Amino acid sequence: MRAVAARVTEASVTVQDEVVGAINEPGLLVLLGIHIEDNESQAATMARKLHELRILRDEESCASADAPLLVVSQFTLYGDTRKGRRPSWTSAARPENAEQLVAAVVTELRARGARVETGRFGAMMAVHSVNDGPFTVLVEV
């Protein structure tokens, strides 16, 4: 499981001119990719890492600052570009498995008390963000 976590001052996801998820205060925009071998235990670990990741201002985490997260499914994080000019997606989980594991990460975050907004799985999304710093890290479990 792989995530790109960006510290933002605001972020939103729009699908067909409808905002489906938004955070309007400092927090994290999380682009979340699921690998073909990922499982539920990794979802719990990823949720904990994202919630407790100390990359907000003053080395705060979403947990300590009660900051929101906007989680957006991003299968392209497992695109392999080592050969040729066209990425290979063979390492990305199939949509039916990926959707369940993205939902499991969101469920685990909410169980931890996190305020979570989401994109819409499988939809063509427009993601707007105002990066803070910019400060962006890759999180893998």
N, C-alpha and C positions, 0 to 999 in steps of 0.2 A: 504494500500500500504506500502510495506516495502522495504528498501534498505540497503545494506551493502556498506558503502562508505570507501574506503581505499585510504590513501594518498600514491601516487606512484611517482617514478622518471621516470618510463616508464611502458607501458602495451600494450599488443596486443592480438588479437583474431584471431585464425587460424581455417579455415574450409577446410578439405580435402587438406591440404598442401598449401592453399591460405590465406594470411593475408587479412582479411576482414575489420579490424579496428585496428588502432594503435595510441598511443600517445607516442611521443619520447622526452618528457620533463615533468617536474613535473606537476602533476594534480591529478585527482581522477579517480579511477576505481570504477564503481558503478554496483553492482549486484542488479537487480531490480525485486522484486516479486510482483505479482498482486493478490489481494484477490478477492474472488467471489463477494463481495459486493462493490468493488471499482467502481468509476465513473470518468468522465472527470474533475470535480472540484478538485478531489484529485490529478489528474495528474498535474494540474497547481500549486497546493500547493507543491507537491513533487519537481517539477522543480525549484521553487523559493528556497526551502530549500536547495537543492543540490547546486545550483548556488551560494548561499550566505553563505553556511556553512563555518565557519572560522576555518578550521583545517589544512590549508596549513602552511608552515613555516611562522614565524612572525605573526601568527594569521590572515593570509590573506585568502580570499575565491577565488573561481574560478572567480567570478565577479570582485573582486578588483585587482586580479593579472593577469587577462586574461589568466587563466590556462585552459587547455583542460579537458574534461571528456570523458571517455570511458564507455558507458552504455551497459550492457549485461543482457538480460532477464534471470531470474533465478527462475523458478516456485518452486524449491525445498526449497526456503525460507519459504514456507508455509507448509512444511512437519511437521506433528504432530507425535512426537516420545514418547508421554506420555504413550502409551500402547504398550506392546510387543516389538518386535525387528525390525518390518518392518514399515517404516513411512507411514502415511495416507496422501493422497494429496487432501482430500475433501474440504479444505479451499482455495486451489489455484484456480484461475479463469480458465475457459475453454480456450483452446488455441486461439479461434477466438476473444474472449473478451480481453484476455491478450495482444495479439498482437496489438490490436487497442490502448490500454491504454499505453503500452510501447512506441508506436509511438507517442502518445499524449504528453508524458513526453519529448521525444526527440524534438518534434516540439516546445513545450513551452520553452525548454532550448535554442533552436536556435533563437526563437523569442526574447529572452532576450539578444541575442548577444553572447551566449556561443559557443565555438568551441566544437563540439560533434562528436565523432566516435562511432560506434556501432558494436555489434556482429551481427549474423544472426539468427533471431527468429526461434526457432524450430530445428535448426541444432545442430549436435554434434560438440561442439566447444572446442578447446584447448585454455585456457586462460593463458597467461604468464604475470607476473607482478613482478616488483621490488618494494617491499613495502618500504616506507620511514618512519622510526621510529622504528618499525611499528606503524602506527596510523590508527586505523580502528574504525568506529562508526556505530551503527544501527540507521537508520532514519525511523520513522513511521509516517504516516498521516492517 
